[in-house]
């Protein structure tokens, strides 16, 4: 049995024939929309609860879009949206696209040009949010106590739109909707306070209604006043399955229903070995993003079991705050102690998330990171994943429960009761 795992823009194939049985755990196969531009335009015309034709032609529009770490099909989503805005009389000069980078490194002009079609980056005002340096506005606090500190260029526009994907998120429950603005265009205090809730038992994949982090985001979205969202749902090949547009809450409710049908996969018990890939670029652009797949693999790995993470990490670890924190941490138990004795700081929270699995499981990483970098984040560097698989004895292989997750970031395994 040979299994192929996405790895950057390429793939890795492993021969697992030595194992008596291997379970493939992956989202349900869904065909791509045959005509994605027609799908998008139909979603915009038949939008849910909020409509573009209600926008006044004299108004200014700010559009929050995700950065390079998200597999958002901007080349499909943005042209129909921009065309309909202009068809409704809104002048191009009054449209501003803002890249929602959250706490990520702001994108360079060259990176923006690679991410967006030339007809967009050459003809529209585009800026990149910086959670430390962008001009912000304070809007008060949510009921969870989160300070709403938001990019003022986005907030000050007459019409505020978010564009992105609805997909599973390892502690936010789901991405999509107003999260692009509420987190992606927020100040660091906002993100820190929201993300500090990640230890809540309901702050896990697939939870929306009872997830305090996600419901905090919904409150932030209302305080910001997001008028309209355009969200895609993608299959494992990062192709558009469905597009939803309109009122943020209506879009999320409809999108989550479909996402659950695709991504929640029943699993019969835990495994001795789980081999997982985030799903290729950009989901494995760095370890900061790749760790999400590790969390999902950890849900079905027994105590004392092993996780093999196949993630290219072409941009390195992905967070200087995380790297700096790890300079002071020498073990997973020390990471837990660090988390419990320091103020929450976005970036260094990854040490906690890794330790949560690392305390009870062996985690191996095959990536482009150096061995020193891999050891810094307390993972076992692995040069050759096939050699790792082959090192198990025949007796071990016959008895082991093995699972493969080629699209781990998008897969929510649910153990059957």
C-alpha positions in Angstrom: 0.0 0.0 0.0 1.4 3.3 -1.1 0.1 6.6 0.2 0.8 10.1 -1.2 1.0 13.2 1.0 1.0 16.8 -0.2 4.3 18.5 0.7 4.7 22.1 -0.3 3.9 22.2 -4.0 5.1 18.6 -4.4 4.3 15.3 -2.7 5.8 12.5 -0.7 4.8 8.9 -1.3 5.3 6.3 1.4 5.2 2.5 1.1 3.2 1.3 4.1 2.7 -2.3 2.8 4.5 -3.6 5.9 1.6 -2.7 8.1 -1.2 -5.2 8.3 -3.8 -2.4 8.0 -3.8 1.3 7.4 -6.8 3.6 7.8 -7.1 6.6 5.4 -8.7 9.5 7.2 -9.5 12.4 4.9 -12.3 14.8 4.1 -15.1 13.4 2.0 -14.4 13.8 -1.7 -16.4 16.7 -3.2 -16.3 17.7 -6.9 -15.3 21.2 -7.7 -17.8 23.7 -9.0 -17.6 23.3 -12.9 -17.7 27.0 -13.5 -16.2 28.8 -10.4 -16.8 32.3 -11.7 -20.4 31.6 -12.3 -20.7 30.1 -8.9 -19.3 33.2 -7.3 -21.4 35.6 -9.3 -24.5 33.6 -8.5 -23.6 33.7 -4.8 -23.2 37.5 -5.0 -26.5 38.0 -6.8 -28.4 35.6 -4.5 -26.7 36.7 -1.3 -28.0 35.9 2.1 -29.5 38.8 4.1 -27.3 41.5 2.8 -27.0 42.7 -0.9 -24.4 44.6 -2.8 -27.1 46.6 -4.7 -28.1 48.2 -1.4 -24.7 50.0 -1.2 -24.7 53.6 -2.1 -22.6 54.7 -5.1 -21.0 57.5 -3.2 -19.7 55.3 -0.4 -16.2 54.1 0.2 -15.5 50.4 0.5 -12.8 48.5 2.4 -12.3 44.8 1.6 -10.3 42.7 4.1 -8.6 39.7 2.4 -6.4 36.9 3.9 -2.7 36.8 3.5 -0.4 34.3 1.8 -0.8 31.7 4.7 -4.3 30.9 3.7 -5.3 29.0 0.5 -7.9 31.6 -0.5 -8.7 31.7 -4.3 -8.4 35.4 -4.6 -8.0 35.2 -8.4 -11.6 33.8 -8.5 -13.3 35.6 -5.6 -12.1 39.2 -6.1 -12.8 40.0 -9.8 -16.6 39.3 -9.6 -16.9 41.1 -6.3 -15.0 44.2 -7.6 -17.0 44.1 -10.9 -20.3 44.1 -9.1 -19.3 46.9 -6.8 -18.4 49.0 -9.8 -21.5 48.0 -11.7 -23.4 49.4 -8.7 -21.7 52.7 -9.2 -18.9 52.6 -6.7 -15.8 54.1 -8.2 -12.6 52.2 -8.3 -10.8 55.0 -6.5 -13.1 54.5 -3.5 -12.2 50.8 -3.1 -9.4 49.8 -0.7 -8.1 46.2 -0.3 -6.5 45.5 3.1 -4.5 42.3 3.6 -5.5 40.9 7.0 -2.1 39.6 8.3 -3.1 39.4 12.0 0.2 38.9 13.9 1.9 37.4 10.8 4.8 39.3 9.2 3.2 41.9 6.9 3.6 41.0 3.2 6.0 42.8 0.9 4.9 44.5 -2.3 6.5 41.6 -4.3 4.6 39.0 -2.3 1.3 40.9 -2.8 2.0 41.0 -6.5 2.5 37.2 -6.5 -0.7 36.6 -4.5 -3.1 38.8 -6.5 -3.9 39.0 -10.2 -2.1 41.9 -12.0 -5.4 43.5 -12.9 -6.1 43.9 -9.2 -2.7 44.9 -7.7 -2.1 47.3 -10.6 -5.5 49.1 -10.4 -6.7 49.2 -6.8 -5.4 50.7 -3.6 -3.9 47.9 -1.5 -2.3 48.0 1.9 -1.1 45.4 4.4 -2.2 45.4 8.0 0.5 45.6 10.7 -0.8 44.7 14.2 1.9 46.9 15.8 2.2 49.9 13.4 -1.1 50.4 11.6 -3.4 53.2 12.7 -6.1 51.7 14.9 -9.4 52.6 16.5 -10.7 51.4 19.9 -14.3 50.4 19.9 -14.8 49.2 23.5 -14.8 45.6 24.9 -16.7 42.5 24.1 -18.7 40.6 26.8 -15.6 38.3 27.0 -13.5 41.4 27.9 -11.6 41.5 24.6 -10.6 45.1 23.7 -11.8 45.8 20.1 -8.8 47.5 18.6 -9.2 47.5 14.8 -7.5 48.9 11.7 -8.9 52.3 11.3 -8.7 52.3 7.5 -11.0 49.3 7.5 -13.4 50.7 10.1 -13.6 54.2 8.6 -14.9 53.0 5.3 -18.6 53.3 4.7 -18.9 49.6 3.6 -16.8 46.9 5.2 -16.4 43.5 3.4 -14.5 40.4 4.3 -13.3 37.8 1.8 -12.0 34.3 2.7 -12.7 30.6 3.2 -14.8 28.7 5.7 -12.7 25.8 7.0 -11.9 24.0 10.2 -9.6 25.7 12.7 -7.9 23.8 15.5 -9.0 26.1 18.3 -11.2 28.8 16.7 -13.6 26.0 15.5 -14.0 27.5 12.1 -12.4 30.3 10.1 -14.4 32.5 7.7 -17.0 35.2 8.2 -15.9 38.2 10.2 -12.7 36.5 11.5 -10.7 38.2 8.6 -11.4 41.5 10.2 -11.9 40.7 13.9 -8.5 38.9 14.1 -6.7 39.6 10.8 -7.2 43.4 11.0 -6.9 43.7 14.8 -4.3 45.1 17.2 -2.2 42.7 19.1 -4.0 43.2 22.5 -7.3 42.1 20.7 -5.7 39.0 19.3 -3.9 38.1 22.6 -7.0 38.4 24.7 -9.1 36.3 22.3 -6.4 33.7 21.8 -5.9 33.4 25.6 -9.2 31.5 25.6 -7.7 28.6 23.6 -7.4 26.4 26.7 -11.3 26.4 27.1 -12.6 22.8 26.6 -14.8 24.0 23.7 -12.1 25.9 21.9 -11.6 23.0 19.5 -12.1 22.1 15.9 -15.7 21.9 14.7 -17.2 23.8 17.6 -18.9 27.1 16.7 -21.9 27.9 18.8 -20.3 26.9 22.1 -16.8 28.0 21.3 -16.0 31.2 23.3 -13.1 32.2 21.0 -15.3 32.1 17.9 -18.3 33.7 19.6 -16.0 36.5 20.8 -15.0 37.0 17.2 -18.6 37.2 16.2 -19.1 40.0 18.8 -16.0 41.8 17.4 -17.5 41.6 13.9 -20.7 43.2 15.1 -18.8 46.0 16.9 -16.7 46.6 13.7 -19.8 46.6 11.6 -18.9 44.1 8.9 -21.6 44.5 6.3 -20.9 41.7 3.9 -18.7 38.6 3.5 -17.8 36.5 0.5 -16.6 33.0 1.5 -15.5 29.9 -0.4 -15.5 26.3 0.7 -12.7 24.3 -0.9 -12.1 20.6 -1.5 -8.8 18.8 -0.7 -7.3 20.0 -4.1 -8.0 23.6 -3.0 -10.7 23.9 -5.6 -14.0 25.8 -5.0 -16.9 23.6 -4.1 -19.4 26.3 -2.9 -19.4 30.0 -2.5 -21.6 31.9 -0.1 -22.1 35.7 0.2 -24.1 38.2 2.3 -24.7 38.7 6.0 -21.8 37.3 8.0 -23.9 35.2 10.4 -26.1 33.8 7.7 -23.0 32.9 5.6 -21.3 31.2 8.6 -24.4 29.1 9.5 -24.8 27.9 5.9 -21.1 27.3 5.4 -20.5 25.4 8.6 -23.3 23.0 7.8 -21.6 22.1 4.6 -18.1 22.1 6.1 -19.2 19.6 8.7 -20.6 17.3 6.1 -17.2 17.4 4.3 -14.6 17.5 7.1 -16.0 15.7 10.2 -14.9 12.1 9.8 -15.8 9.2 12.1 -12.9 7.2 13.5 -13.0 3.9 15.4 -10.6 4.4 18.3 -7.1 5.7 18.6 -3.9 4.8 16.7 -0.4 3.8 17.5 1.0 5.8 14.6 -0.6 8.7 12.7 1.2 10.1 9.6 -0.2 13.5 8.7 0.4 16.3 6.2 -1.3 19.7 6.6 -2.3 19.5 3.0 0.6 21.2 1.1 1.3 24.8 0.3 0.3 27.2 1.8 -1.0 25.1 4.8 2.6 24.0 5.4 4.2 27.3 4.5 5.8 27.3 8.0 5.6 25.3 11.2 3.3 27.9 12.8 0.6 26.9 10.3 1.6 23.3 10.0 1.1 22.7 13.7 -2.7 22.8 13.1 -2.5 19.5 11.4 -0.5 18.0 14.3 -3.3 19.0 16.7 -5.8 17.1 14.6 -3.5 14.0 14.4 -3.1 14.2 18.2 -6.8 13.8 18.7 -6.6 10.2 17.4 -3.1 9.2 18.6 -3.0 7.1 21.8 -0.8 8.0 24.8 2.7 6.7 24.1 1.9 6.7 20.3 3.8 8.5 17.5 2.9 11.3 15.1 4.9 11.8 11.8 4.3 15.3 10.5 5.2 15.9 6.8 5.4 19.7 6.3 7.7 21.6 4.1 7.9 24.8 6.2 9.6 26.8 3.4 9.3 30.0 5.4 10.8 28.4 8.6 9.1 28.4 11.9 7.0 31.4 11.1 7.0 33.4 14.3 9.9 35.2 16.0 7.9 35.4 19.2 7.6 31.6 19.2 11.3 31.1 18.5 12.3 33.6 21.2 10.2 31.8 23.8 11.6 28.4 22.9 15.1 29.7 23.7 13.9 29.6 27.3 12.2 26.2 27.1 14.0 22.9 27.2 11.1 20.4 27.5 7.4 20.0 26.9 6.8 20.1 30.7 8.8 23.4 30.8 6.6 24.7 28.0 3.5 24.1 30.1 5.1 25.8 33.1 6.1 28.8 30.9 2.6 29.1 29.6 1.1 29.0 33.1 3.5 31.5 34.6 3.8 34.2 31.8 1.2 36.6 30.4 -0.3 35.2 27.2 1.5 36.3 24.1 0.5 35.4 20.6 3.2 33.4 19.0 4.6 31.8 22.1 1.3 30.0 22.6 2.5 27.5 20.0 4.8 26.1 22.7 1.7 25.2 24.7 -0.1 23.6 21.7 2.9 21.5 20.8 3.5 20.5 24.4 -0.1 19.4 24.9 0.6 16.5 22.5 4.3 16.2 23.1 3.9 15.3 26.7 2.3 12.0 25.9 3.3 11.3 22.3 6.5 11.1 20.2 6.3 13.7 17.4 8.6 13.5 14.4 8.9 16.2 11.7 10.1 15.9 8.2 10.6 19.4 6.8 13.0 21.8 5.3 13.9 23.1 8.7 17.4 22.5 10.0 17.8 19.8 12.7 18.7 22.6 15.2 15.4 24.5 14.4 13.4 21.3 14.7 15.0 20.4 18.0 14.4 24.0 19.2 10.6 23.4 19.0 11.1 20.1 20.7 10.3 17.8 17.8 12.4 14.9 16.5 13.9 15.8 13.1 13.5 13.2 10.4 15.5 13.2 7.2 13.9 10.2 5.5 10.3 9.3 6.4 10.4 6.0 4.6 13.3 4.9 6.7 11.3 5.9 9.8 8.4 3.7 8.7 10.7 0.8 7.8 12.4 0.8 11.2 9.4 -0.9 12.8 9.8 -4.7 13.1 7.6 -7.2 11.4 6.0 -8.0 14.8 5.3 -4.3 15.5 3.8 -3.7 12.1 1.4 -6.6 12.4 0.0 -5.3 15.6 0.0 -1.5 15.1 -3.0 0.6 14.4 -1.9 3.1 11.7 -3.7 6.1 10.2 -2.8 8.4 7.4 -4.2 12.0 7.2 -3.0 13.6 3.9 -5.1 16.7 4.6 -4.8 17.0 8.3 -5.5 20.7 8.7 -8.9 20.2 7.0 -9.8 16.9 8.7 -11.7 16.7 12.0 -11.5 13.1 13.2 -14.3 12.2 15.6 -13.8 9.0 17.7 -17.0 7.0 17.7 -18.4 6.4 21.2 
